[in-house]
Amino acid sequence: MSMVGQGIGLFFGAAFDIPVASYFAPINCRPIPFLLVSGFMLKFNAIPSYLSWITYLSFLHYGFEGSMLAIYDRERPPLSCSQSYCHFRYPVKFLEQFDLTQSSWQ
C-alpha cells in the first residue's frame, strides 16, 4: 500500500508543480470513499450493490484483505486467553467478523 501511495505522489509530483501537485494528489486519490469500502469501516455485505464496484478500485481493500488473511488464515492455532470465554480465541472469528471467510484470494 505504501508503494501505491508513493507512486501516486511521484506521478503528481512529476506531472505538476509542487503547489499544484500537493493540491491535486489528495483530491484524486479520494481516500475517504476508498477507506469506507476497504472493509475496515463497513462490512462488504453492508455496501450497497450500486457502490460495490468501488471496492475493486480501492488499493486499501486489497491491502486490508491481504493483511487479514496473512495474519488470521491458514488454520492458525487458537490464541491464548486467560479468561473463561474469549470470543476471538479462534483466528477464524476475526475473518468472520470482517466477512473475509469467502475472500477473493481463496
Beta strands, then each sheet from edge to edge (+ up, - down):
end
